[in-house]
């Protein structure tokens, strides 16, 4: 039978059976015990964190969008649900569902098939986005739910900027130089680069 060590006000210690100690608490003691247990469960509830709040990627490259979640150790991941959405900078009022992990099944948005995937599911909600395009720029949200952990999903968000490529040259020796700037910005808004002297 489980027991615990009790210390009296007068310095004596003795081992008491757990069942007799709970019944000795009375109703107010049991209420306090339940409150402590419930509070402990609430503090161990699902939590989502984003290691980055914004990222930049060169158009055509890949990027990993990080999303970590923490759950209570007693909760299993058999009902884990992860949803990534994108609110594009070009049309923030119409977000799209990028990729979903639902009870062991992965579902990609048809327009992103073959370009998006989870990197460590079910232990991490990070995703990789390959062959990035201008249309990939926007606000990404990572929503994680793991019933019965909590009724509300944990949500994290980050902004992704896609940098365009441009080759400029003042003569043939600089033809291979690569300048990058955020797509949609003109060069004047970033300042000018000094010309190279050869």
N, C-alpha and C positions, 0 to 999 in steps of 0.2 A: 504494500500500500504506500503511495507517495506521502512524503512528510516534509516538513520544513523546520528550520531551526528558529525557535522563538526565544527572545531575550526579554526578561522581565525588567521592570523599572528598578528592581533591587539588585541587578547584576547577575542573577542566575540564568542559566541557559538550559533549555530542554527541547527535545525533538517532539513535535506534535504531529499527529496524522493530519493530512491536508483536509480530509472531509470534516473532521471535528473542528478544525480551525475556521473553516468557512461558515459552518453552522453557528459557531460561537460569535461570529461577527454580527449577527443579527441582520435585519433587513437593510438598515442604513449602510452597514459594512459591505454587504453584497452589492448594493447599488453603487457604492464607490468602486468596487472591484470591476463591475461591468463597465462603468464610465472609463476607468483606466484602460481596460482592454479595447473599448471602442475608440478611444483617443489614439491608442497605439496603432490601431488599424488605419485610422484616418491619416496619420502622419506617414504611414508606409504606403499610402495610395500611389497610383500611377503618376509619374512625373516625366515630362518631355523636355529635353534641352537641345538647343541648336548650338554647335560649337562655333558657328559663324553666323553673323547677321547679314552679310552680303558677300558675294563672290563675283569674280570676273573670269571669263573664259574667252579664248580666241576662237572665232567662228571656225568650225570644222574639227576642233579638238574635243576631248572628252572632259567632263567635270564630275566630281563626286559631291553630291548634296548630302551633308551630314545631318542625321537626326538620331539622337540617343534617347532611350526611354528606360526608366527605372520602375520596377514593380516590387511588391512585397515578395519576400523569398518563398512564402508558402503558396503563392499563386502559380498555377500552371499556365503554359502558353497555348493550350489547345484551342482557345477561343480568341486568340490574338487577331486584331483587325488593324491594319495600317492603310491609310489613304493619303496619297500625295495629290495635291491640286496645284494648278497654275493659274494665276490671274495675270495674263499678258500685259505688258506695258502698253501695247497697241490697243487693247480693248479690255481694261480691268473689270468692266461690268459683266463680262461673260467668262467666268473661270471654267477651266476644263479639268477633268479628272485624269491625271497623268498615269498613275499606276496604283493598284490595290492589292493588298495581301489580306485574304479573308479565309480564316480557318484552314490554312495550308494551301490555298489556291491563289495563284498570281494572275491578275488581269491587267493588261496594258491597254492604253488608249490606242485605237487602230492607227491613228496618225503617227504614233511613236513606236509602233511594233518594230522590234529589232534594234531600237536606239536607246531603250530605257530598261533598267533592271535593278533588282535589289542586290546589295553586295554582301549582306550578312544576316539576312532574315532567318530565323526568328529572334536572334540575339541583338540585332541592330536594325534600325529602319533606314539606314543610309541607302541612297540610290545612285547609280551611275547614269549619266546622260551622254551618249556618244554622238559624234558627228553634229555638234551643236550648230544651230541655225539662228538667225535674227529673231524668228518667231518664238524661240525658246526663252527669250528675255522676259522677266517679270517677277512677281512675288510668288514664291513656292510655299505651300503650307503642308506640314506633316502632322497628320492627326492619328493618334494611337489610342486604341480602346482594347481592354482585356477583361471582359466580364468574368466574374462579378467584382473585379477590382474596384471599379468606380462607375457611377452612372454617366459621368461626363468624360469625354475623351480629352487627353492631353494634346495641346496644339502648340507647334513651334512654327516659326516662319523665317524665311530669308529671301533676300533680293538677289537675282542673278542678272548680270549684265553680260551681253555678248559683244566682244570687241571685233570690229571688222578688220580686214587686211587690205593694205594698199601698197603698191610698189611705186615709189617715186624715184626719179633720177634727174640729175642736172647734167650728167654726161654718162658715157657708157661704163665708167669704172664704178659708179654707184648704183647701177641698175639692179643689183641684187639686194639692195637695202630694203628692209621691211619696216614700215611705220604702222603703228596700231592706234586706233582711237575708238571710243564707243560708237557703234553703229547708230546713225541718226543724228550725230553731231557733225557740224562742218569743221574744217580745220581752223577757221578763224576763231571759233569759240574756245579752242584749246591753246591758242597762241601759236606763234610760228616757230619752226625749227630753224636754227641758223644753217646756212648753206655750208656744205663741206668744201674745203679748199684742197685740191689735189695737185 
